[in-house]
């Protein structure tokens, strides 16, 4: 391996002030369910211009909470793009419902309105309840177009924005403001733009959904007197709530995030604009450096009208046309100190989901074409433009360009 510093395809950035924020919690009286949790929720809702935010233990937990909050249940079906991480589909199965996979644009990996329309037509006999469009690599799907179709079909919408914190759509505002959806889900895994170690959140503008999400992340338990059902047990003779009292209104989970995670999250959120600028600068450097390699190698197609905070530096490579094997390319790049990844294997190809289709997954050519060509190059807020030159030079060497 080269003596140069290894460049992973993703890397979190933690500064001294982040460490200090976590240390302050460790020295406090509340390691969990304390003030740092509420602060992070307020910080996040402010950043994305949503009324409410409910933080939880992971992006997967956030997706599951959103499905449960919509009362997704056995007999229901939910539409999910095939080009995503497995969690987007799995949360529907956790709720006992069926997943209907939609195709995506082969150039961006994003669900398009026409993909949703085609899936609705093909599965019109099902009890379709919701659609979970996914924002990919940092770019947002056409939420206005998807919402117009979803409204006609009476579908709820949950945006999977685990890749898209900080992205702004010119006509709609920040991703996460739920202008076109009931809820938006985020992840704060270290691979993402800000890190909490593990962590996720759901944003919404609906007070009832916010309350239900908060209950569901804590075993379905409420301590809010206005929600109590058993009045004779809940209140004393003077009508005051008994100080020990709580009620379990739903079958929930322990999906809480602790104060240490949330303190780190708030500290990282305060640097979002810095991280966004750094990521956008690196993405622009890639776009310029890769331009001479088109059409054999090019960044994913850029959607107009968006200020994109790039989560992944995804490129599309004509491996077949170049006569190159992707696995060999990745191994050779790694020998040069350059980490890469494939994001993601289409979920409908996974053995579990194949088995649900009798071993014969649906044909979704857009997702399949995107997958065959995609490769994620190194991207983080700690990278420099010389790092980009090193990556692109390595890629050219390995591909023989």
Backbone torsions as a table, in degrees:
resi	resn	phi	psi	omega
1	UNK	NA	147.6	177.5
2	UNK	-58.8	152.4	177.8
3	UNK	-78.9	-9.7	176.3
4	UNK	-63.8	159.3	177.7
5	UNK	-60.9	135.0	178.4
6	UNK	-67.7	135.0	178.7
7	UNK	-106.3	102.0	176.9
8	UNK	-72.8	161.1	-179.3
9	UNK	-69.4	-19.7	173.6
10	UNK	-147.2	152.4	179.5
11	UNK	-158.4	131.5	176.2
12	UNK	-77.5	160.2	177.4
13	UNK	-123.3	113.7	179.1
14	UNK	-118.7	124.2	-177.5
15	UNK	-105.2	174.7	-179.3
16	UNK	-60.6	-34.3	-179.6
17	UNK	-69.8	-28.6	174.7
18	UNK	-66.3	-44.2	179.2
19	UNK	-63.4	-39.8	179.2
20	UNK	-64.0	-37.6	-180.0
21	UNK	-64.1	-41.9	178.7
22	UNK	-69.9	-40.6	179.0
23	UNK	-60.6	-38.4	179.2
24	UNK	-61.8	-38.2	176.5
25	UNK	-66.2	-43.2	-179.8
26	UNK	-60.1	-28.1	179.3
27	UNK	-90.6	-1.2	-177.1
28	UNK	-93.8	-176.0	-179.6
29	UNK	-93.0	-2.5	-174.7
30	UNK	-131.8	106.5	176.0
31	UNK	-89.5	-21.1	178.3
32	UNK	-149.6	153.7	-178.8
33	UNK	56.2	33.0	-179.8
34	UNK	-109.8	-163.3	-172.9
35	UNK	-68.2	-25.0	-179.3
36	UNK	-65.5	-27.6	179.6
37	UNK	-67.1	-51.2	179.6
38	UNK	-63.1	-36.0	179.5
39	UNK	-64.8	-44.6	179.8
40	UNK	-62.8	-41.7	179.0
41	UNK	-60.9	-42.3	177.9
42	UNK	-66.4	-40.4	179.0
43	UNK	-62.6	-45.7	-177.4
44	UNK	-66.4	-45.4	-179.8
45	UNK	-61.2	-34.7	177.3
46	UNK	-67.6	-44.0	-178.2
47	UNK	-61.7	-40.3	-175.3
48	UNK	-99.4	1.7	177.6
49	UNK	62.6	39.8	172.6
50	UNK	-106.9	156.0	179.9
51	UNK	-70.4	-37.7	-172.3
52	UNK	-136.2	153.3	172.1
53	UNK	-142.0	137.3	176.8
54	UNK	-120.6	113.5	-178.6
55	UNK	-86.3	149.8	-178.9
56	UNK	-149.6	-171.8	-166.5
57	UNK	-78.6	-19.3	-179.6
58	UNK	-166.4	167.4	173.8
59	UNK	-64.0	-35.5	176.7
60	UNK	-62.5	-45.3	176.9
61	UNK	-59.6	-39.8	179.4
62	UNK	-62.5	-43.2	177.7
63	UNK	-62.4	-42.9	179.5
64	UNK	-64.5	-44.3	178.4
65	UNK	-59.1	-41.5	179.9
66	UNK	-63.1	-42.1	178.0
67	UNK	-63.4	-42.9	-180.0
68	UNK	-67.1	-38.5	-179.5
69	UNK	-63.3	-29.2	176.2
70	UNK	-83.6	0.0	-178.2
71	UNK	60.2	38.4	172.1
72	UNK	-66.4	133.9	-172.8
73	UNK	-149.3	173.4	178.3
74	UNK	-54.8	138.9	-176.4
75	UNK	98.8	-20.6	177.1
76	UNK	-86.1	161.5	171.9
77	UNK	-131.3	144.8	-178.9
78	UNK	-130.4	136.6	-178.7
79	UNK	-89.3	130.4	-176.4
80	UNK	-138.1	134.8	175.8
81	UNK	-67.0	144.2	-178.1
82	UNK	-70.9	-25.3	-178.0
83	UNK	-92.1	87.2	-179.4
84	UNK	-164.3	174.0	171.8
85	UNK	-75.2	153.5	-174.2
86	UNK	-56.8	-27.6	-174.9
87	UNK	-59.0	-34.3	-178.0
88	UNK	-60.2	-41.7	178.2
89	UNK	-79.4	-40.0	-175.2
90	UNK	-59.6	-35.5	-177.9
91	UNK	-63.4	-28.2	176.5
92	UNK	-70.7	-40.3	178.5
93	UNK	-68.5	-35.7	176.9
94	UNK	-57.0	-35.0	-179.7
95	UNK	-82.2	-2.1	176.4
96	UNK	90.0	4.0	-176.7
97	UNK	-94.6	173.0	179.2
98	UNK	-96.2	148.3	177.6
99	UNK	-102.1	129.1	171.7
100	UNK	-108.7	115.6	-177.8
101	UNK	-85.1	136.4	174.8
102	UNK	-106.7	160.6	174.9
103	UNK	-79.9	175.3	179.4
104	UNK	-139.3	170.2	174.5
105	UNK	-69.0	127.8	-179.1
106	UNK	-69.0	-12.6	-178.1
107	UNK	-98.6	-20.7	-178.8
108	UNK	-122.4	-21.4	-174.1
109	UNK	79.4	6.0	-176.1
110	UNK	-95.9	141.1	168.6
111	UNK	-62.1	133.7	176.1
112	UNK	-107.3	160.6	175.5
113	UNK	-53.1	-39.9	-179.0
114	UNK	-67.8	-27.9	175.4
115	UNK	-68.1	-41.6	176.8
116	UNK	-64.5	-44.6	-179.6
117	UNK	-59.8	-43.6	-179.9
118	UNK	-63.9	-41.5	179.9
119	UNK	-67.3	-39.1	177.2
120	UNK	-61.8	-40.8	179.5
121	UNK	-66.3	-42.3	-176.8
122	UNK	-70.9	-23.6	-175.1
123	UNK	-122.8	34.1	-174.7
124	UNK	-67.4	-12.2	177.7
125	UNK	-84.1	-8.3	-177.8
126	UNK	-86.9	162.6	173.5
127	UNK	-87.8	84.9	-176.1
128	UNK	-82.6	123.2	-173.0
129	UNK	-108.7	-33.4	-171.5
130	UNK	-157.6	165.3	172.7
131	UNK	-130.8	138.2	179.4
132	UNK	-116.5	77.8	176.4
133	UNK	-65.6	147.9	-175.8
134	UNK	-117.1	130.0	172.3
135	UNK	-85.5	126.6	-167.2
136	UNK	-116.0	132.5	175.4
137	UNK	69.1	-2.7	-174.1
138	UNK	120.2	-22.2	178.9
139	UNK	-82.2	144.6	179.7
140	UNK	-93.6	144.6	173.4
141	UNK	-69.1	167.4	177.5
142	UNK	-76.3	83.8	-174.1
143	UNK	-69.3	-34.1	178.1
144	UNK	-62.9	-44.4	179.0
145	UNK	-67.0	-42.1	178.6
146	UNK	-65.2	-40.5	-178.2
147	UNK	-65.4	-35.9	179.5
148	UNK	-63.3	-40.9	178.3
149	UNK	-70.7	-43.5	-179.4
150	UNK	-61.0	-38.1	179.7
151	UNK	-62.7	-43.5	178.7
152	UNK	-63.2	-32.7	-178.0
153	UNK	-93.0	2.9	179.7
154	UNK	59.6	44.3	179.0
155	UNK	-103.5	136.5	167.8
156	UNK	-74.8	157.4	-179.1
157	UNK	-126.6	130.0	170.2
158	UNK	-122.4	119.4	177.6
159	UNK	-84.3	124.9	170.9
160	UNK	-88.5	98.9	-177.4
161	UNK	-108.4	29.8	-178.3
162	UNK	-61.2	-20.7	177.6
163	UNK	-96.6	-4.6	-159.7
164	UNK	-126.4	24.8	176.1
165	UNK	-61.9	128.7	178.2
166	UNK	95.8	-18.2	178.4
167	UNK	-68.1	139.7	180.0
168	UNK	-125.7	130.3	175.2
169	UNK	-96.6	125.4	-170.7
170	UNK	-50.4	-44.9	-175.4
171	UNK	-84.9	-14.5	-170.8
172	UNK	-120.5	-15.2	-178.8
173	UNK	92.3	-165.5	-174.9
174	UNK	-65.5	140.5	170.1
175	UNK	-60.5	130.8	-177.9
176	UNK	110.6	-9.0	-179.6
177	UNK	-80.5	-5.5	174.1
178	UNK	60.3	31.4	177.3
179	UNK	-62.1	-35.0	-176.5
180	UNK	-116.0	16.2	-175.3
181	UNK	-147.8	165.1	174.2
182	UNK	-79.5	-35.6	-177.6
183	UNK	-149.6	155.0	172.8
184	UNK	-130.3	139.0	-174.9
185	UNK	-112.8	138.1	177.4
186	UNK	-125.4	157.2	173.7
187	UNK	-123.6	145.2	177.4
188	UNK	-124.7	34.2	171.0
189	UNK	-61.3	151.5	-177.6
190	UNK	-57.4	-19.6	177.0
191	UNK	-73.3	-16.9	-174.0
192	UNK	-86.1	178.7	-173.7
193	UNK	-63.3	-40.2	169.7
194	UNK	-120.6	151.7	-173.4
195	UNK	-119.4	141.0	170.7
196	UNK	-121.5	10.3	-170.0
197	UNK	89.7	-73.2	161.6
198	UNK	-136.6	154.3	179.0
199	UNK	163.1	155.8	177.9
200	UNK	-153.9	176.4	178.3
201	UNK	-160.8	156.4	172.5
202	UNK	-121.9	129.4	172.9
203	UNK	-106.7	152.4	-179.2
204	UNK	-161.2	160.9	172.8
205	UNK	-109.3	6.7	-175.3
206	UNK	-102.6	116.6	-176.7
207	UNK	-61.0	-41.8	-178.9
208	UNK	-65.9	-41.9	177.6
209	UNK	-64.0	-40.4	178.6
210	UNK	-58.7	-45.2	-180.0
211	UNK	-64.8	-39.9	-179.0
212	UNK	-69.2	-41.3	177.1
213	UNK	-59.5	-43.5	-179.4
214	UNK	-64.0	-37.5	176.6
215	UNK	-67.4	-47.3	-173.3
216	UNK	-63.3	-27.8	179.9
217	UNK	-77.6	-10.0	-178.7
218	UNK	-128.8	59.1	174.2
219	UNK	63.9	15.0	-177.8
220	UNK	75.5	18.9	-174.1
221	UNK	-95.4	139.4	173.6
222	UNK	-124.4	146.7	171.3
223	UNK	-117.0	13.1	-179.6
224	UNK	-84.9	115.1	-176.2
225	UNK	-55.5	-33.8	-178.4
226	UNK	-68.1	-13.0	179.4
227	UNK	-99.9	-6.3	-176.1
228	UNK	-65.6	144.0	-178.5
229	UNK	-104.7	-43.4	-176.0
230	UNK	-89.7	83.2	-172.7
231	UNK	-60.4	-36.6	-176.0
232	UNK	-66.2	-29.0	177.4
233	UNK	-90.0	-29.9	-172.0
234	UNK	-77.5	-32.0	-170.1
235	UNK	-122.0	149.4	177.7
236	UNK	-85.1	-175.0	-174.4
237	UNK	-62.9	-23.2	179.7
238	UNK	-93.5	4.3	178.4
239	UNK	84.1	9.5	178.0
240	UNK	-89.8	144.4	179.7
241	UNK	-66.4	136.9	176.2
242	UNK	-64.0	132.2	-170.2
243	UNK	-64.3	-22.4	-179.7
244	UNK	-92.5	-6.7	-162.6
245	UNK	-79.7	143.2	171.3
246	UNK	-151.0	162.7	176.5
247	UNK	-133.4	142.3	173.2
248	UNK	-95.9	108.4	-175.8
249	UNK	-96.0	-22.5	-179.2
250	UNK	-136.3	163.7	171.5
251	UNK	-85.9	99.8	-175.8
252	UNK	-108.7	-162.8	-174.3
253	UNK	-137.5	166.7	170.0
254	UNK	-92.3	86.2	-179.4
255	UNK	-112.9	26.1	-177.3
256	UNK	-71.5	150.0	166.4
257	UNK	-101.2	143.5	-176.9
258	UNK	-89.0	170.3	-178.1
259	UNK	-65.7	-31.0	177.4
260	UNK	-63.3	-45.7	176.9
261	UNK	-61.2	-44.5	-175.1
262	UNK	-71.1	-33.8	175.3
263	UNK	-64.0	-42.7	175.3
264	UNK	-62.8	-41.5	179.8
265	UNK	-61.4	-44.6	179.2
266	UNK	-65.0	-40.3	178.5
267	UNK	-63.3	-41.3	178.7
268	UNK	-69.5	-39.9	178.9
269	UNK	-59.5	-34.6	179.8
270	UNK	-64.3	-18.2	-179.8
271	UNK	-106.7	13.2	-175.8
272	UNK	-58.3	-42.5	-178.3
273	UNK	-63.3	-37.1	177.2
274	UNK	-66.8	-45.8	178.6
275	UNK	-62.5	-40.9	-179.3
276	UNK	-61.7	-45.9	-179.0
277	UNK	-62.9	-41.3	-179.8
278	UNK	-65.1	-43.5	-179.5
279	UNK	-66.8	-40.6	179.3
280	UNK	-65.8	-36.8	178.2
281	UNK	-64.2	-43.2	179.3
282	UNK	-67.2	-41.2	178.2
283	UNK	-61.6	-40.3	178.6
284	UNK	-65.9	-38.2	178.3
285	UNK	-64.5	-41.1	175.4
286	UNK	-60.5	-46.2	-177.2
287	UNK	-58.7	-42.6	179.6
288	UNK	-68.4	-45.0	-176.2
289	UNK	-69.5	-29.4	-177.9
290	UNK	-87.1	-13.8	-175.3
291	UNK	-52.9	-42.3	-179.9
292	UNK	-66.7	-13.8	-176.6
293	UNK	-92.2	-5.8	179.7
294	UNK	-67.7	147.5	2.1
295	UNK	-92.3	4.5	-178.4
296	UNK	-66.9	-36.3	177.8
297	UNK	-136.5	128.4	177.4
298	UNK	-156.3	151.6	173.8
299	UNK	-61.8	159.7	175.1
300	UNK	-57.6	150.2	-177.5
301	UNK	-59.4	134.8	179.7
302	UNK	-85.8	130.9	175.3
303	UNK	-85.2	137.1	-178.2
304	UNK	-73.6	159.9	172.0
305	UNK	75.1	26.6	180.0
306	UNK	-134.1	140.7	166.4
307	UNK	-95.5	101.5	-170.2
308	UNK	-96.6	127.6	168.2
309	UNK	-95.5	106.2	-171.0
310	UNK	-73.5	124.8	173.9
311	UNK	-86.9	-40.2	179.7
312	UNK	-128.5	145.5	172.6
313	UNK	-95.0	75.8	-175.7
314	UNK	-85.0	129.9	174.7
315	UNK	-120.7	156.6	176.7
316	UNK	-110.5	124.2	-174.6
317	UNK	-121.0	131.7	177.5
318	UNK	-82.2	74.1	-177.3
319	UNK	-58.4	-42.1	-178.9
320	UNK	-63.9	-46.6	-179.3
321	UNK	-63.8	-31.5	179.3
322	UNK	-85.5	-8.5	-177.7
323	UNK	67.3	33.4	-177.6
324	UNK	-117.6	144.9	176.1
325	UNK	-93.8	127.6	-175.1
326	UNK	-59.8	-40.8	-179.5
327	UNK	-61.7	-41.1	179.1
328	UNK	-66.2	-41.3	177.2
329	UNK	-58.8	-46.0	-179.1
330	UNK	-64.0	-40.7	-179.5
331	UNK	-66.3	-41.6	-179.8
332	UNK	-67.1	-39.4	176.3
333	UNK	-63.1	-39.9	179.4
334	UNK	-63.1	-37.6	176.7
335	UNK	-62.3	-24.4	177.8
336	UNK	-90.9	5.0	178.8
337	UNK	83.9	23.9	-176.8
338	UNK	-121.4	115.6	179.1
339	UNK	-88.5	141.2	177.2
340	UNK	-137.0	169.6	180.0
341	UNK	-153.2	161.2	173.7
342	UNK	-110.8	116.7	-178.0
343	UNK	-123.4	99.1	5.9
344	UNK	-140.6	172.0	167.8
345	UNK	-69.4	129.2	-179.8
346	UNK	-52.4	130.5	-171.6
347	UNK	-63.8	-32.9	-177.6
348	UNK	-68.7	-11.6	175.3
349	UNK	-86.7	-14.9	-177.3
350	UNK	-63.1	141.7	-175.4
351	UNK	-52.2	-39.2	-179.9
352	UNK	-59.6	-48.5	-177.7
353	UNK	-75.0	-30.6	172.6
354	UNK	-58.2	-41.9	-177.3
355	UNK	-63.6	-30.4	178.6
356	UNK	-72.4	-16.5	177.4
357	UNK	-109.9	27.4	178.5
358	UNK	63.1	27.5	179.7
359	UNK	83.7	1.2	-176.9
360	UNK	-124.4	88.5	-178.5
361	UNK	-66.9	157.2	179.6
362	UNK	-65.6	153.8	176.4
363	UNK	-83.5	117.6	179.7
364	UNK	-130.6	82.6	-169.6
365	UNK	-63.0	-31.3	179.3
366	UNK	-64.9	-47.3	179.5
367	UNK	-64.0	-39.7	-178.0
368	UNK	-68.3	-39.5	179.0
369	UNK	-68.5	-41.7	177.2
370	UNK	-59.0	-48.0	-176.8
371	UNK	-60.7	-42.7	-175.6
372	UNK	-63.2	-23.2	-174.3
373	UNK	-110.6	-13.3	-169.2
374	UNK	-80.3	147.3	173.2
375	UNK	-152.6	130.7	179.0
376	UNK	-94.4	119.7	177.5
377	UNK	-88.9	165.7	-179.1
378	UNK	-57.5	136.1	175.2
379	UNK	-153.4	124.9	171.8
380	UNK	-159.0	165.1	178.8
381	UNK	-70.5	-9.1	179.6
382	UNK	-93.8	-5.8	-177.1
383	UNK	-76.9	159.8	178.0
384	UNK	-121.0	167.1	177.5
385	UNK	-64.1	-36.9	172.9
386	UNK	-59.6	-31.4	174.5
387	UNK	-61.5	-41.5	179.1
388	UNK	-62.8	-44.3	177.7
389	UNK	-58.1	-42.6	178.5
390	UNK	-61.9	-43.7	-179.7
391	UNK	-64.2	-48.5	-176.4
392	UNK	-67.0	-39.1	176.3
393	UNK	-62.0	-41.4	177.3
394	UNK	-63.6	-41.3	179.3
395	UNK	-63.6	-42.9	179.2
396	UNK	-62.2	-41.0	179.0
397	UNK	-62.6	-47.2	-177.6
398	UNK	-67.2	-36.6	-178.9
399	UNK	-86.0	-7.5	-179.8
400	UNK	72.9	35.2	-178.0
401	UNK	-106.3	NA	NA
